[in-house]
Amino acid sequence: MVLNGVFDRFAKKAPVSVMVRAMMENVLKADSLDSIFEENAEQQYSGDLLFSTVAEIMGLVVCQVFPSVNAVYVDRKEKIGVTIKSVYDKLKGIEPGVSRAMVRDTATQMRAIRDKIGRVSKPPLAGYRTRIVDGNHLRRTDRRIGELRDMNVAPLPGHALVVFDPQDRLVVDVLPCEDGHASERSLLPELLETVEPKDLWIADRHFCTVGFLFGIAARDGRFIIRQHGNLPYALQGRRQRVGKTRTGIVYEQAMSVTDEHGKTRVFRRITLALYESTRDGDTEIHIVCNLPKRVDALRIAELYGDRWQIETAFQEVAESLEGEIQTLGYPKAALFGFCMALVTYNLLSMVRASVQAVQGEDVARNLSTYYLANEVERSADGMSIALDETFWKNKYANLTPTQMASELKQLARNIRPSKYQKAKWSPKKKPKKMNKKKRNHVSTARVLEQSRQKRACAV
């Protein structure tokens, strides 16, 4: 009874933290994570340090509850039960396939809960399963690895292709790559294996290769991909003006593309003549598409414009979560940290979905990832002290998707939107350039007083 009273106070005062902890206990429970490891690890073995323990450590760093892996270890040394060297050895050996499976499997579980929450957003295009794909290169790391210490370089720990579901706002797949210099296109054959009939893939021009376009079409999928300058093609007929959008005038024209074996396919080429050029100086954007004619060119241009959602997700992972940990130099460890950040992003998206179900789509859309993550960071330590792991496990670990959805919606009713609302953006004035070498000291108080006197005289 006492613990239930403590829980009720957290549920009312810090509902976001409770929701995230509840989903972690249900979706990221130790048994499930260890099963993912056993099924997908090829060389690494469990040993004395379980994969679920390492995932918990990384989750605390990603959520910024602790500033580093070492800080988590110092706090939970007795529970972890091995040396800090063993922790780092485990991290640097987690294979990309394990990290990918963790993202995919947890996303599947979250989607099952999302379906039970209700009030699912409409699909971007009816009749198709939309997927937005983009690449993310992890930022440079510190030169802590012995082989790097004497090199005057910026080490790159890897990159990843990320697949985003805009309907559920979940990252549903990731393809990690340890080679920071490898092209995103090197992962396209592996990505093609995930394409299903009636898929609609939206991507930027880096994904516009003959093999990828033909591969999607061969699997009865559809695509909206910006044309790359190196794509071999031939235009057919004259381009026709279709209409206007808020960013430019839309045209359409047929184009034929031929692969290395001489096979030719005809696609639609949608051109957006921009009112204002892009930051790269482009005045037109060409989009290659194989959707049927019943989907008009204006709608295709709008759908391509929606690909900004995945860029926003990357920004939120970078700014609100510790997804690219500068101290983790080994590629496998860095990619695992990034994948854990994607899972955490999905958890926060589930918070939004729950709020959408009980408070409306407009309220959910205006929730700030920064403020949501900030509450988790501030409340996590206190909740773990007041309510131990046994309490959370007994309460949430074995709930069905229907039961979890009910719990999340009940907690979402306690969220005050104004507390987590996005700040309104306004353009900032550029500060004047100053000569930093020749500066005099001034008294701020005197400057303010002089300004006050000038205003008084003006009146």
Buried (B, 14 or more C-beta within 10 A) or exposed (E): EEEEEEBEEBBEEBBBBBBBBBBBBBBBBBEBBBBBBEEBBEEBEBEEBBBBBBBBBBBBBBBBBBEBBBBBBEBBEEEBEBEBEBBBBBBBBBBBBBBBBBBBBBBEBBBBBBEBBEEBEEBBBEEBBBBBBBBBBBBBBEBEBEEBEEEEEEBBBBBBBBBBBBBBBBBBBBBBBBEBEBEBBEBBEEBBEBBEEEBBBBBBBBBBBBEBBBBBBEBEBBBBBBBBEEBEBEEEEEBEEBEBBEBBBBBBBBBBBBBEEEEEBEBBBBBBBBEEEEEEEEEEBBBBBBBEEEBBBBBBBBBBBBBEBBBEBBEBBBEBBBBBBBBBBBBBBBBBBBBBBBBBBBBBBBBBBBBBBBBEEEBBEBBBBBBBBBBBBEBBEEBBEBBEEEBBBEBBBEBEBEBBBBBBBBBBEBBEBEEBEEEEEEEEEEEEEEEEEEEEEEEEEEEEEEEEEEEEEEE
